[in-house]
Amino acid sequence: MLKQPFAIGRRTLAGTALAALGLCIAPWAAAQEPWPAKPISLIVPFPSGGTTDVLARALADALSKALGQPVIVESKPGAGATLGADYVAKARPDGYTLLMGAVHHTIATSVYKKLPYDFQKDFAPITTVAMVPNVLVVNASLTPAKSVAELVALARSSAKELAYGSNGNGTAQHLIGTQFQASTGARLLHVPYKGSGPLTTDLLGGQVDMSFDTITPVLQHIKGGKLRALAVTTAKRSAVLPEVPTLEEAGLKGFDIGTWFGVLAPAGTPKDIAAKLHTEMARIIRSPEFAERMRAIGADPIGDSSAEMAARIREETAKFARLVKEGKVAVE
C-alpha cells in the first residue's frame, strides 16, 4: 500500500523536473530562432508622401524580397521627427523595429531642450541610404521672383514677412531658413508642418510663399511649372536640376546643407542581426536598379558602413550644434 503513493510522487517529481527543464530550454530555443521569423516594421517619422517615406518604401520593397519577410513602412509623424525616433528608441532591440532616420535627428539634439532619447546612445546605425539636396522653391504663379536676389529684394520690401514652410521645428529646412534669413536680412516667417506632404499642398495653394524642402516631393511640380526652383542648398548642383544654381553661386557664401536618410535600430540589437541588415541593405542600395530609382527622384544612393554612418552622426551633431547656437534656434 505504501508503493503507490511513492510511485505517484516519483512521477510528479519527474514531471516537475521536466517542466523546469522546459522553462530553461524555452528562452534558449527562442534565442536560437532564425531571424527574421516575422514582419519587420520600418518607422518613418513623417507623414506619407515625403522623401523619407519614398525612400523607406523603395528600400522596404527590395528588403522584403531579400529577407523573405514583409518589411512594413509605418508612419509616426510629429515634433520634427522626434516622436517616431522615440518610439523606436524604446522598442525591443530584436531587429523587428527600425527607424528611417535623417539629418533632422542630428539637428533636433540641439534644438529641443529636452528629448526623451539620446540619438547617439539609444540607436545602432545600420547604413545611410541616400543624400538628397534641398531646394529653394516658390509658387510660380504667386511669387514673381525668378532668382535668389529678386526673392531677397522682395522679402526686404514686402509689407509682411514671407512665409517659408518646413517639415517641423528642428529640421534641416528650418535651419536652412534660419541661415538664409541671417545671411540676407530677408524678413521671413517660419511655418512648421508635420512633413513634406502637407507642406507641398500649402505651397501649391499659396498658404506659404516658399520652402527649402528636399528635391523629391517638389520635383514633379518644378517640372510641371507650378513651382519655381531658385537654388539648391548643397555645394554642387543637382543632376536632376542642372540648370538651378547653388546658393553659393547665387551669392550666399558657406551654404552646404543636404538631407541624408539612413536606417537605425534600437541600441542593443544583436550584432549578428545588425550585420545581416547592413549586408542586405548595402547590397540593395549599391545595386544599379536601386541607384537608378534614386537618381530619378533626385537622390544620391550611399550604402556606407555602420561605423561610417555613426561617424556622420557624430560630426553633424557637433556641426549643427554650432549652427543652432549661432541662429538661436530653440524649441521647448
Secondary structure, DSSP 8 states (H G I E B T S, - for coil): --HHHHHHHHHHHHHHHHHHHHHHHHHHHHHTS-S-SS-EEEEESS-TTSHHHHHHHHHHHHHHHHHTS-EEEEE---GGGHHHHHHHHTS-SSSSEEEEEEHHHHHHHHHBS--SS-TTTSEEEEEEEEEEEBEEEEETTT----SHHHHHHHHHH-SS-EEEEESSTTSHHHHHHHHHHHHH---EEEEE-SSHHHHHHHHHHTSSSEE--BHHHHHHHHHTTSEEEEEESSSS-BTTBTTS-BTTTTT-TT---EEEEEEEEETT--HHHHHHHHHHHHHHHTSHHHHHHHHTTT-EE----HHHHHHHHHHHHHHHHHHHHHHT--B-
